[in-house]
Amino acid sequence: MSRRTFLAASGVAGAAAGTGLLSACSSGTKTTAGANGAPTELEVFSWWTAGGEKDALNALVAVFSQSNPHVEFINRAVTGGAGANAQALLAKRLAAKNPPDTFQAQAGAMVGDYITAGQVEDLTFLYQQQGWDKQFNPQVLKLIQRDGKYYSVPVDIHHINVLWSNIALCRSLGISTAPKTMTEFIGNLKKVKAAGKIPLAVSRDPAQDWQVKHIMETVLVSTLKADDWAALWKKGGNWNSAKVSTALSTFHEIMGYAPGTGAQYTSWDQVSSLVGNGAAAYQIMGDWTEANFAVTLKLTGNIDYTWAPVPGTQGTFLFAADCFTLPVGAKDREASVAWLTTCGSQTGQDDFTSVKGAIPPRSNISADERDLFDPYLQWSLDQWHSDIIAGSLTHGVVASGAWNTAIDQAVIGYLKDNSIQTLQNALVAAAAKYQV
């Protein structure tokens, strides 16, 4: 049994056992944690409901429960790709001054919206207390702070610009699982299409537009490279440049080989299963796909499937970081701080990330700790420590919520009319409105 499988199984059992025990106590007088009489419930809001995501959350809960055995974990996970449904429900609760004790976000600009609205507490005290300001990767710290203060605790780092491939299908067609350029990649997609297979697996359902936006941003990074990508999100960034036009033209050509997956394959994990079962050759998706392949589909890396940087993005690590916050007005602030402490701890991060298909956000990973991770995650660790780090659009790092929503609408429009010029015009208009 692999470490990932063991932790997924033990995390589920541990979380279930802890919840059952504490729920039995809660039918009468509420039990307390310690002499101070603090409430014993922790309501955690997330969008981790699929396969490896859910297993990873349970593994993290198991670590938390070891140190906080009298705190009942209340799971308020809301299903929906990229968290759109969860974020909409969370917005209603925050507006009603009824926050959960903590909620999942994505470090960077997404948390910035909550800071501006005065909805999350400054956590700099916890960074200093736990030493995270010296332990976490300094490039990430720059991207997740505001005015030198920290308002969220990242629990993982996800690799966004990853190309996943079905090994057997690619070998049978004589095509590479690690094309170096977009030209080579498009040539491979043509061969897959000619063979009657799905070249690039993605849902074209407008409700799943984030999957298409994910592909679009990786193609933009492939053409622009890290510095010009970062410049797009600052005042004066030119979305009407020749480089952006070239990138969008390449994206449009690639999407011609992404026919969609049908109503029964809409969520990202369902789409991944098409690569896993050999119906599709490739998927461009973050490394939560690794957990889906290994934990849910029971596939073996480098035998059934493999991975590589999206063509042209070699040397750039496009990242997103799942994080948790301390909402203003949390009903159980003490339990929330205890949860955040677990999220930032080495044990919590190692157990969580090794199941979820992600890596820890700390700068230094020892050789012994590295051995906890499977071959994909060790590859990702190598990339993390050698590549230029860039923030993701789709997953909350570089653009505000309003700007992301405007780009969502532009992508949905593209899915409906297939006009790349209309898409670029909409991106230009969104930048003019939201660049700061």
C-alpha positions in Angstrom: 0.0 0.0 0.0 1.4 3.4 -1.0 1.7 6.3 1.5 -1.0 8.1 -0.4 -3.4 5.2 -0.3 -2.6 4.6 3.4 -3.2 8.2 4.4 -6.4 8.5 2.3 -7.8 5.4 4.0 -6.7 6.2 7.5 -7.7 9.8 7.1 -11.2 8.8 6.1 -11.4 6.4 9.0 -10.0 8.9 11.5 -12.2 11.7 10.5 -15.3 9.5 10.5 -14.4 8.0 13.9 -13.8 11.4 15.5 -17.0 13.0 14.1 -19.0 10.0 15.3 -17.6 10.2 18.8 -18.1 13.9 19.2 -21.5 13.9 17.6 -22.6 11.4 20.2 -21.6 13.9 22.9 -23.3 16.8 21.3 -26.9 15.7 21.8 -27.0 17.2 25.3 -24.8 19.8 26.9 -22.0 20.8 24.6 -18.6 19.5 25.7 -15.7 22.0 26.0 -12.0 22.0 25.0 -9.9 22.7 28.1 -10.7 24.8 31.2 -11.6 28.0 29.3 -14.9 26.6 28.2 -14.3 27.2 24.5 -17.0 25.8 22.1 -16.0 22.5 20.6 -17.1 22.8 17.0 -15.1 23.9 14.0 -17.1 24.7 10.9 -14.8 24.4 7.9 -16.0 25.6 4.4 -14.3 24.3 1.3 -15.0 22.9 -2.2 -13.1 19.6 -1.7 -15.7 16.9 -2.6 -14.1 14.9 -5.4 -12.0 11.8 -5.0 -8.4 12.7 -3.9 -9.5 16.2 -2.7 -11.9 14.7 -0.2 -9.4 12.1 0.9 -6.8 14.8 1.4 -9.1 16.9 3.5 -9.8 13.8 5.7 -6.1 13.2 6.1 -5.7 16.8 7.3 -8.6 16.5 9.6 -7.0 13.3 11.1 -3.9 15.3 12.0 -5.9 18.2 13.5 -8.0 15.7 15.6 -4.9 14.2 17.1 -4.0 17.5 18.7 -7.6 18.7 19.2 -9.6 15.5 20.1 -12.5 17.4 21.7 -13.2 19.7 18.7 -15.9 18.4 16.4 -15.1 19.0 12.7 -18.1 20.2 10.8 -17.5 19.7 7.1 -19.3 22.3 5.0 -17.7 21.3 1.6 -19.7 22.5 -1.4 -19.4 20.6 -4.7 -18.5 22.4 -7.9 -15.4 22.7 -10.1 -12.8 25.4 -9.1 -15.0 26.4 -6.2 -17.5 28.6 -8.0 -20.6 27.2 -6.2 -18.8 27.3 -2.8 -17.6 30.9 -3.3 -21.1 32.1 -4.2 -22.6 30.5 -1.1 -19.8 31.8 1.1 -20.4 35.3 -0.2 -24.0 35.2 1.0 -22.9 34.0 4.4 -20.2 36.7 4.8 -22.6 39.4 3.7 -25.1 38.1 6.3 -22.3 38.3 9.0 -22.6 34.5 9.5 -19.1 33.3 8.5 -17.9 29.7 9.0 -15.0 29.3 11.5 -12.6 29.1 8.6 -12.9 28.9 4.8 -10.8 27.7 1.9 -9.6 30.3 -0.5 -6.7 30.6 -3.0 -3.8 32.6 -1.9 -3.2 35.9 -3.7 -5.7 38.1 -5.3 -8.7 36.0 -4.2 -7.9 36.6 -0.6 -7.3 40.2 -1.4 -11.0 40.6 -2.1 -11.8 39.4 1.4 -9.1 41.7 2.9 -10.6 44.8 1.1 -14.0 43.9 2.4 -12.7 43.6 5.9 -13.9 40.0 6.2 -10.7 38.2 7.3 -8.3 38.8 10.2 -4.6 39.6 9.9 -2.6 36.4 10.6 0.8 37.9 10.8 1.0 37.1 14.5 0.6 33.4 13.6 3.3 33.6 11.0 5.7 35.1 13.5 4.7 32.7 16.3 5.1 29.6 14.1 8.1 30.9 12.1 6.3 30.6 8.7 7.6 34.0 7.6 11.0 32.3 7.5 9.9 28.8 6.4 7.6 29.4 3.5 8.9 30.0 0.0 9.8 33.8 -0.2 8.5 34.1 -3.8 5.1 32.8 -2.6 5.2 35.1 0.5 5.5 38.1 -1.8 2.4 37.0 -3.8 0.2 36.3 -0.8 0.8 39.4 1.5 -0.7 42.8 1.5 1.3 45.7 3.0 3.6 43.3 4.6 0.8 41.4 6.4 -0.5 37.9 5.9 -4.2 37.0 5.8 -4.2 33.4 4.9 -2.3 30.2 5.6 -1.4 28.1 2.5 -1.6 24.4 3.0 -0.3 23.3 -0.4 1.2 24.4 -3.7 -0.4 23.2 -6.9 1.4 23.0 -10.2 -1.0 24.5 -12.9 0.9 24.1 -16.2 1.0 20.3 -16.4 0.3 18.2 -19.5 -1.1 14.7 -18.6 -0.8 11.9 -21.1 -2.0 8.3 -21.5 1.2 6.4 -22.1 -0.2 3.4 -24.0 -2.2 5.6 -26.4 0.7 8.0 -27.2 3.1 5.1 -27.8 0.6 3.4 -30.1 0.5 6.6 -32.2 4.2 7.3 -32.0 3.8 10.6 -30.4 5.6 12.2 -27.4 4.1 12.5 -23.9 6.4 15.5 -23.4 6.2 17.7 -26.5 8.6 20.6 -26.2 6.8 23.2 -28.4 3.3 24.2 -29.3 4.0 23.3 -32.9 5.0 19.8 -31.9 2.0 19.5 -29.6 -0.4 20.5 -32.3 1.1 18.0 -34.7 0.5 15.3 -32.0 -3.1 16.4 -31.6 -3.6 16.0 -35.3 -2.4 12.4 -35.2 -4.7 11.6 -32.3 -7.7 13.0 -34.1 -6.8 11.0 -37.2 -6.8 7.9 -35.1 -10.4 8.6 -33.9 -9.5 9.4 -30.3 -10.0 12.5 -28.3 -6.8 14.6 -28.7 -7.3 17.0 -25.7 -9.8 16.2 -23.1 -11.8 19.1 -21.7 -15.4 19.9 -21.0 -16.9 22.6 -23.2 -19.9 23.1 -21.0 -20.1 26.8 -20.2 -20.7 25.9 -16.6 -17.2 24.4 -16.7 -15.6 27.3 -18.4 -12.7 27.3 -15.9 -11.3 24.2 -17.5 -11.0 26.1 -20.8 -9.6 29.2 -19.0 -7.0 27.0 -17.4 -5.8 25.9 -20.9 -5.9 29.5 -22.1 -3.7 30.8 -19.4 -1.1 28.0 -19.9 -0.9 28.8 -23.6 -0.5 32.5 -22.7 2.4 31.7 -20.4 3.9 29.5 -23.1 4.0 32.4 -25.5 4.6 35.3 -23.2 6.9 33.7 -20.6 6.8 34.6 -16.9 7.8 38.3 -16.9 5.3 39.3 -19.7 2.6 37.2 -18.1 3.1 39.0 -14.7 3.0 42.3 -16.5 -0.5 41.7 -17.9 -1.9 42.0 -14.3 -0.4 45.3 -13.6 -1.4 48.8 -14.7 -0.5 49.3 -18.3 -0.3 45.6 -19.2 -1.1 45.3 -22.9 -3.8 42.7 -23.6 -3.8 43.9 -27.2 -0.2 43.1 -28.0 1.0 41.0 -30.9 2.3 38.4 -28.4 -1.1 38.1 -26.7 -2.7 37.8 -30.2 -0.3 35.0 -31.1 -1.0 33.2 -27.9 -4.7 33.4 -28.4 -4.4 32.2 -32.0 -2.5 29.2 -30.7 -5.1 28.6 -28.0 -7.8 28.7 -30.7 -6.0 26.2 -32.8 -5.5 23.8 -29.9 -9.2 24.1 -28.9 -10.0 22.9 -32.4 -8.7 19.5 -31.2 -10.7 19.6 -28.0 -14.1 18.5 -29.2 -15.7 18.3 -25.7 -16.6 15.3 -23.7 -20.3 14.9 -23.5 -22.8 15.4 -20.7 -21.5 12.5 -18.7 -18.0 13.8 -18.6 -18.2 17.4 -17.4 -16.3 17.7 -14.1 -12.5 17.9 -14.2 -12.2 14.4 -12.6 -14.6 12.8 -15.1 -12.6 14.4 -17.9 -9.4 13.0 -16.4 -10.9 9.5 -16.5 -10.9 9.8 -20.3 -7.2 10.1 -20.3 -6.9 7.4 -17.7 -9.0 4.9 -19.7 -7.3 5.7 -23.0 -10.2 7.4 -24.7 -8.1 10.6 -24.8 -4.5 11.3 -25.2 -3.9 14.5 -23.3 -5.3 16.8 -20.6 -4.0 20.2 -19.5 -4.9 20.4 -15.8 -3.4 21.1 -12.4 -1.8 18.3 -10.3 -4.9 17.5 -8.4 -5.3 15.2 -11.5 -2.4 13.1 -10.0 -4.5 12.3 -7.0 -7.5 11.4 -9.2 -5.4 9.0 -11.3 -3.6 7.4 -8.4 -6.3 7.3 -5.6 -9.6 7.2 -7.4 -8.7 5.4 -10.7 -6.0 3.2 -9.2 -3.5 4.0 -12.0 0.3 3.9 -11.7 2.4 6.9 -12.7 4.9 6.4 -15.5 3.2 3.2 -16.4 -0.4 4.1 -17.1 -0.1 7.9 -17.3 2.7 10.5 -17.2 3.3 14.3 -17.0 5.3 17.1 -18.4 5.2 20.9 -18.5 2.7 22.3 -20.9 4.8 22.8 -24.1 6.7 26.1 -24.1 6.4 26.6 -20.3 9.5 24.7 -19.4 11.3 26.7 -16.7 8.2 28.3 -15.3 6.2 26.9 -12.4 2.6 28.3 -12.7 1.3 27.9 -9.2 -1.8 28.2 -7.1 -2.0 27.7 -3.3 -5.0 26.5 -1.4 -5.2 28.3 1.9 -7.4 28.9 4.9 -8.4 32.1 6.6 -9.7 33.4 9.9 -13.0 35.2 9.2 -13.9 38.3 11.2 -16.7 37.1 13.6 -15.8 33.4 13.5 -17.9 31.7 16.2 -14.9 29.7 17.6 -11.8 31.8 17.0 -9.7 29.5 19.2 -10.5 26.4 17.2 -10.0 28.3 14.0 -6.5 29.3 15.1 -5.8 25.7 16.0 -6.9 24.6 12.5 -4.7 27.2 10.9 -1.8 26.0 13.0 -2.3 22.5 11.7 -2.6 23.7 8.1 0.8 25.4 8.4 2.5 22.6 10.2 5.0 20.2 8.5 2.9 17.1 9.5 -0.4 18.7 8.3 1.1 19.8 5.0 2.9 16.5 4.3 -0.1 14.3 5.0 -2.4 16.6 3.1 -0.3 17.3 0.0 0.9 13.7 -0.4 -2.7 12.6 -0.8 -3.9 15.6 -2.8 -1.2 15.5 -5.4 0.4 18.8 -4.4 3.6 19.9 -2.6 4.2 21.8 0.6 4.8 25.6 0.4 7.9 25.6 2.6 11.3 26.5 1.1 13.3 23.6 2.4 12.3 19.9 2.1 14.6 17.4 3.8 15.7 14.2 2.0 13.7 12.2 4.5 10.6 14.3 3.9 11.1 14.1 0.2 10.9 10.3 0.4 7.3 10.6 1.6 6.2 11.8 -1.9 5.6 9.7 -5.0 7.6 10.2 -8.3 5.2 12.9 -9.7 5.4 15.0 -6.5 9.2 14.6 -6.4 9.4 15.8 -10.0 7.1 18.8 -9.0 9.4 19.6 -6.0 12.4 19.7 -8.4 10.5 22.1 -10.7 9.4 24.2 -7.7 13.0 24.7 -6.5 14.5 25.3 -10.0 11.8 27.2 -12.0 10.6 30.8 -12.1 7.4 31.0 -10.1 4.4 32.6 -11.7 0.8 33.0 -10.3 -2.3 31.4 -11.8 -5.2 33.3 -13.2 -7.8 30.6 -13.0 -6.9 29.6 -9.5 -7.0 33.0 -7.8 -3.4 34.3 -7.6 -3.1 37.2 -10.0 -6.6 38.7 -10.7 -9.4 39.9 -8.4 -12.7 38.1 -8.2 -14.4 40.7 -10.4 -11.7 40.5 -13.0 -11.8 36.8 -13.0 -15.5 36.9 -13.5 -15.1 39.2 -16.5 -12.6 36.8 -18.0 -15.0 33.9 -17.3 -17.7 35.7 -19.3 -15.2 36.3 -22.1 -14.4 32.5 -22.2 -18.1 31.6 -22.1 -18.6 33.9 -25.0 -15.8 32.2 -26.9 -17.3 28.8 -26.3 -20.6 30.0 -27.8 -19.3 32.0 -30.8 -15.8 30.5 -31.4 -14.5 34.0 -32.2 -11.0 34.5 -31.1 -11.1 38.3 -31.9 -14.2 38.7 -29.8 -12.4 36.9 -27.0 -9.4 39.2 -27.2 -11.6 42.3 -27.3 -13.3 41.1 -24.1 -10.0 40.5 -22.4 -8.8 44.0 -23.4 -12.0 45.5 -22.0 -11.7 43.6 -18.7 -8.1 44.7 -18.2 -9.0 48.3 -18.9 -11.7 48.1 -16.1 -9.8 46.1 -13.5 -6.1 46.7 -13.8 -4.7 48.5 -10.8 
